[in-house]
Each structure stands twice: as C-alpha cells, then as structure tokens.
Amino acid sequence: MSSQTSGPTEESSTGAVEPESAVETARRQLEHAAELVDIDPNIVERLRYPKKVHEVTVPIERDDGTVEVYTGYRAQHDSVRGPYKGGLRYHPEVTRDECVGLGMWMTWKCAVMDLPFGGAKGGIAVNPKELSSDEKERLTRRFAQEIRDVIGPTVDIPAPDMGTDPKTMAWLMDAYSMQQGETTPGVVTGKPPVIGGSEGRDGAPGRSVAIVTREVVEYYDRDVAGTSVAIQGYGSVGANAARLLDEWGATVVAVSDVNGGIYDPDGLDTAAIPSHATEPEAVMEHEAPQTVSNEELLELDVDVLIPAAVGNVLTAENARDVSADIVVEGANGPTTTVADDILTERDIPVVPDILANAGGVTVSYFEWLQDINRRAWSLERVHEELEAEMQAAWTEVRNTFDDRDVTWRDAAYIVALSRVAEAHDSRGLWP
C-alpha cells in the first residue's frame, strides 16, 4: 500500500494543528470513536486503512481532436458487511486521499443505517464544466473500462456524486454491460428509472437531511413549523431539504450556491428558486431583500444551519462565529475536527453527515434490491421505506446519545463502529 499524505493544516486559537485532508479527519474520528467502544484495537488498526485503492489514467479524445489524460481513483475501504458502495465524483480537486477518507465515511454511513454494504469512493480529477456532453460520455465510458474488473453488483457499486448525475450512471452501466455481454443494471445506482433506477433516488439525500432536521428539532422540544433554517449549497441535497422543510412549515431564510447566497428573514419561496441541477448557479438571480456571501451565511442567527455544499466549511476560523442553535451536516465532512470541538464546547449540537445525508445510500440500496428482483417500487413506497429506515437509524443514534452522554457524532460513530467491529470479529482475519 502506498503511503498516505496529509493535506494543508489549520491552526486553532489554542495552537492545535489540524490536518485538513479527508483521510486524516476520518482517521481522527475513527480513533476518537474507538475510545468510546469496547473494540479490539487490532480491528481499529485494520479500519484505519483502505482495503484497496485503484488509480488509473483515463485518456479521451477532446472534440477538437486533441487527446487529454485524466487521473481516476476508486478507493475501497471495507467490505466486511457487504459489497463496497459509494459515489463517483468529477471534480478538479479529486485526490487519492480524498477518496480514501470519503470511502471510510461511506463504511460508517452504511453501518449506521444497517445496510449490507461496505464503503468506497472514487472519481476523476477533472472539471466537468469544461467538458462537452460528448466528452463527458467518452470520459465515463473509458473510466468504466479502466475500473471494470473492480466493480460489479456483488463487488462494488458506484453512484452519482459531485459532478456526476443519472446520465453519467447510465453511461457507466451501459459500458459495463457491453463489456460483460449482458445488461447489468445493478452495477451502479442512481440511474434513470427507465433503465432500472429507483424513483426518489435524486432527492433522497436531501429528504433524509430534512427528516433528521425535523427529528432533532423536535428532540430539543421545538416545532419544525416556524423554525428558521439557513442552507449553504442549493444542489440536490440543499434544494430538496429546503423544499421539504418548507412544506413542513419551517422558514428557510437563506440559501446559496457557489456564487453566494440570498437572505430573507421572512422566508424564501424555495419552490421558486431553481436548484443547481435545474439551473446551475441561479440562486443569485432570484429576487430577495439581501444577498450574503457563503461565509456570511454560515454565521447567520438561525435555529438550524445546514452546510450542504462541500467539505471543510466550518473551521477553526469561523466556528466561534456560528450563531445557529443546531447544525445538521448535509454535505460530506463540512466540519473540521477543531471546529467540531469548538461547537461542542459552545453547546451547539452537530448532527453528523453519516446519519443526516444517508438517504442517498439508503435509496441506492432500494434500487439495488429492485434491480436484483427486477421489480420496480412506486415513489410512495420509496418514501415510506426511507422514512422507516431513517426513523430506525435516528432512534438507535438518539438512544445512544441519551445513554452514553456523548455528542451526536460520537453516538452515530458508536452505532456504526460497533456493527462493523462485530462483523470483523465474527468473520475473523484470513491467515
């Protein structure tokens, strides 16, 4: 296994240096959680590392006839509970370490939801906005060829992530199926329903964020109706969470995209604001009393803050300026370790990503079941099943939170790590 490299660091006001790479943050969280669980330290040591990391070159012919070569990754962290599962992202800053860290989080996410999957993550270091649709298709099909031997419906099942979408998954599934000589819809999830995708998959991560937000608000003896909410990121997660919370009576006062945000203390009409998928970067074009920067949005005086854009936005530099009463993580890894410590010190509850946005992998599990059984579910059934799964996971984490007097993140990790460790203990270690 090649050596891990750490990313840039940040220094808190107390002088503590914090690695910023996803893998280092994930390892810190693992080691902290392991201190709270009666677990064999040898299992913890195994879980600090991915099982495999595949790095491939992906050459494509651009529309102008030139050839460009990109780097792709697939990090497979742990499969003790089932096939690897995790997204594929197209983004300029995709790195090996990022994929390893995100793959670890997927292991915990699947475990906290009690799904029969392990964790993986992958992607290509590319700016998809600089590619035409044809170029993106060629990139995806070539990537499918390069990772063909390490994915499959019982091996590793990719899904959409940043910079990818149902169309991307359709191309990947088609390329894999052509190579296998048979249609294999279960190789990916997040596909269009017409080729084996599940109804409700696109909106599932945002839906679960809304469900968990509702539950945590009620836990603290508040009513979701009238609760003020600020959401950074108006993509699939942020927009769907905003609209569902809006339907339930919450007052969504601020939303943002990459260019900045809009703010209305009386509440925004979230249904009238196009999501990033519908109209990229359209938030700032919507009429509102005030505009705010993405940094300012994180410091608004609201009941609930939902960082749903990218990782590492709550840091040592701004954690003391967060004015929200509750933070619900919509994005993967939006809170750095030092920021998490500061928010805990300030008694601001942080509900972690591995629970809050787990609706995506949960409905991916439903899609996988539908593909295996060749039987589609209705949208109503998907929503009912997701509600039941989120309620079960929430109850397990809430009971641990109450019984152990720990943070919400610790409670979720205790649940997840206990399940993964038990599986490792049961299966043992191959000589």
N, C-alpha and C positions, 0 to 999 in steps of 0.2 A: 504494500500500500504506500502510495506516495505521501510525502509529508504534508501537513496542514499549514497553511499560512494565515496569520491573523491580519485583519484589516486595520483601518485607522482607529485611533483611540480617542476617547474624550475624557477629560478630567473634571471631576465634580468639584464643588466648593470645598470638600473635605480633603481633596488631593487624591482621591481614589481614581485609578486609571481603569477605564472600561473598554475592552475590545469591542469593536463595532460590527465585526463580521457575524453573519447569521450563525455560523457553526460554533463560534465561541460563545455567543449568547445562549444558544441551545444547550451547549455543554454545561454552562453555568447553571441553567435552570434544571438540568438533569441532576447535577451533583447536589444542588440545594434540595431538590425533592427527595433524593435518595437518603438524605439525613433524616427525613420525616417518616420513612417507611422501613420496616424490618425486611431488608432485602440483602441477598448475598452480594457482597462487594464485587465478586467476580462477574456477576451479571451486569452490574453497573459499568464495569470496565468494558465489557463487550458492547454495551449500548452507546458508549462514547464514540464509536467508530461506525462508519457505514459498512455494510457487507461488501458492496462493490461500487465503484464509480467508473462509468464508461465515458470516455472522452473521444469524440470523433471529429473529423473535418468534413464539412458539408459544402462541396463546390457546386455552384449553379451558374448557368449562363444568364446574364442580365439581358434585358430587352434590347440593348444596343449591341449585343454580340460579345461583350467582354465577359470574362469569367471571374467570379469573385468567390473567395473561400471563407467560410464562416466556421466557428467552433461550436460544437454542440455537446451537451452533457446529459447523462442520466445517472443520478445518484440513488442507489438502492440501499436504504438504511437497515431495515429489519423485516423479516417475513415470518416470524415465529407464529403469528396468528392467522396468516393467510397471504395471498399474493400481494406484491408491492402495489401501492396505489398513490397517485399524486399527479399534480399538474405538469404541463409543459408551457413554459413562458418564452416569448420572443421579446427580448429587451436588451439594449446595449450593455447593461451592467450585469448580465448573467455571468456568474463565475462558478467554478468548481465548489468553492467553499459555501457560496450562497445555496447551491443545490443540495449540498450535504446538510446544512442547517435546516433548510426547509423540509428536507426529507425526514429529518428527526422529528420535526413538529408534526408531520403527517402521521408518523408512528403513534405519537401521543393522541392526536386528534381521532384517529380510528379507534384507539383503545378506549378513550373516554366515552365515545359513542357506542362502544362494544360491538364494533363491526368486525367481520372476519377478514381484515386486511392488515398489511403492514404499511410502512411508509416509504415513499420515493418522491423525487422531484427531478425535473430536468428542464432543458431549454436550449436556446441558441442565442449567442451574443450577437444580436442584430437589432437595428431599429426598424420595426415593421412598417413604420410610416414612410420610410424611404424606398419601400418595395411596391411594385405594382401588384395587382391581384395575381397575375400570371407568374410573376417572380416568387411571390409567397407560396403559390401552389407548388412550383418546382422545388423550392427550398424544403417544403414539408414532405413531399414525396421522396426526395433524396435522403432526408433525415430518417424517414421511415425505413428506407433501405439500409442505412448505416446502423440502426439500432434494432433491426428486425429480429436478430437472434436472442435479444434480451428482453423482449416484451411479448405479451400474449395474454389471453383471457384467464389463464390459470397461473401466470408468471408475474406480469407487471402490466398494469392497466393505466395508461395516461389519461389525462382530462384537460380541458381548457384552463388557461391561467392568463396572466398579463400578456397582452399582445396576440393571443390566440382566441378562437371562438368556435362555435359549432361547425362552421365551414372547414376550419383547419382540421378538426377531428374527422370530418367526412373524408377529406383528402388522405389523412393518415390511415384511416380504416380501409379505404379503397386500395391504397398502395399495398398495405399489409395483406389484404385479401387476395389481390392479384398475385402476390409473391407466394402465398400459401396454396393457391389454386382453388379456394373456396371462400365464400362470403363469411367473414368472421366479425360480426358486429360487436362482440364482447371484448375486442382488443382495446377499445377506448370507450370512454363515457363522455357525455356532453355533446353527443351527435344530434343532428336534426331528427325529430321524431319519425320522419318518413323513412329513415334507414335504421331504425332501431333505437333512437334516442328516447329519453323519457320526457313526458310533459312535465313542466315545472322545474327542470334542471337549471335553466339560466337564472331564475330568480331565487333559487334555493339558499345560497349563502346569505343574501340579504334578508330573506324570510326568517332564517334562523337567528340572525342578529336582532331582528325585530322581536321575535318570540322571547329570546333571552333578555332583551331590554325590558320587555313587559314584565317578565318574572322577577327580575332584580329590583325593578321599581316597586312592585307590589311587596317584595320581601322587606323593603325598608318602609313599609306602611304608607306608600304613596299611591296615587291613582294615575294610571298612564294618561288618562284624559287630562289635558292641561299641562302635562309635563313638557318642559322646554328642552329641545334637542338641537345640537349642532353636529353636522356631519361633514367631515373632511373627506372628499372623494365622492363623485357622483357617477360612478361607473355602475356595474352590475350589482355590487354589494350595497353601495351607498344609496343608489336610487331606489332599489327595491325595499330596503329597510325604511327609507324615508316615507315612501308612499304607504306602506302597510301601517307604520306608526301613525301617519296622518289619518288613515282610515279609522284607527282606534281612538282618535281624539287627541293625540299628542300634538304639541305645537312645534313644528320644525322651523326654527328661526334662522338657520344658516346652513348653506351647502356650498361646496366649492369643487372646482376641477383644477387642472394643472395651472391655469392662468390666474386663479384667485377665486374669491367667493362673494356671495351676496347675503345680505342680512336684513331681516325684518322682524323686530321684536313682537309684532302681532301675528307672525306666522306666514310662511310661504305657501303658495299653491304648488305643492310638489308634483302633482299630476301634469301641470302646465310647463314644467321645466324638463326639457329633453335630457335623457341620460346620455352618457358618453357613447354608448353603443348606438343610440339613435342618431345623435348629432354631436360628434366629438367636439369637446371644448366649447359647448354652447351655454354654459351656466352664466357667464358674464354678460351674455346678450339679453338675459331675462331682466325685465324691469323690477327694481327693488329700491327701497329707500336708501340703503347704504351698501357699499362694497367693502370687503375686508380681504386682507391677504390670507394665505393659508396659515401663516404663523399666527396672525391675529385671531383667526377662527378658533385655534386651539386654546386660546385664553379667554374666550367669551364666558360671561357669567350665566351658565345654563344649568339645568338639572342633570342632563346627560350629554356627555361628549362621546361621539363615535368616530375615531380615526379609522377611515375605511379606504384609504388611498394606497400608501406604500409603507414600508417598514421604517423604523428608527426616526419617527417624527416627534415623539415625546422623549426628550433627552434631559441630561443634567442641566442644560442651559435654560430650559423653559418649564420644567416640571413644577417649580415653585410658583410659576405664574398661572398654572391651570386653575381656573375658577369653578369648574364643573363639580357637582356633588358626586357624580358617578362616571366612570369611564368604562365603555364597552368596546372591546377591540374588534373592529370589523376587518381590518387588514391583517396580514400575517406579520407578526413581530413589530408592531408600531411603537412599542415601549421598550426602551433600553433598560438594562439591569439597574443602572444608577437611578434613572427616572422612576423605575418601579419602586425602588427603596424610598425615594423621596415622597412619592404619592402614598405609600404605606405609612410613612412617618406622619404625613398630613391627614391620615384617616380618610383618604379618598379611595373607595373601593374600585378595583380594576378587575373586570370580568375578562378572562383571557380568550385569545383567539381560538385556541384549540377546542373550546366549547362554543363560543358565540358564533363563529362562521362555519361551523361543522355541517351546516345544512347542505353544502355543496357535495361533500364526500358522501353524505348520507343518501341523497337522492341519486348520486352516482352508483351507490350500492343497489338502490332500487332498479336503476337502469340495467345494471349488470344482471340482476335476477330476471328482469323482463327479457333480456337477450338470451339468457340460458334457457328459459322456459318458452321463448317465442310467444309471449303473451303480453300485450300492452296494457298498462294501467291508465285509468282516467286521471285527469288533473285533480279532480276531487279526492280520489283515493291517495294520490301522491301527497296532497296537502294534509290529509288525515293521518297518513302514516308518518310524515315528517313531524307533525305536531306531537304524535305519540312518542317518537324516538327522542325528540328534544326534551319533552317533559320527563322522560325516564332518566336521561343524562343529567338534566338540571336537578332532579330530585336527589340523585346519587351524589352530585357535587355539593349541593346545598346541605345534605345531611353530614357530609364530611366536614364542610365548613363549620357547621354548628358543633359537631362532636369534638373536633380537633383544635378549635380556636386558632385557625390559620387564615391566611389570605385566600381569596378566591382562586388565584393562580395556584397556590400550593394545594388547595383542595382538589382542583382539576388534575394536577400532576400526580397527586397521591392515588387518585382513582385510576388514572391511566397507567402509571408505572407499576402499580400493584398487579394489574391484569397482565401486562407484558412480562413482568418478572415471574408470575405464576406459570405462564405458558413456557418460558425458558426453563424453569425448574422442572416442569413436567416432561419436557422433551429431552432435557439434558444436553450435553456437549459431545458432538461426534469426535471420536479419538483423533 
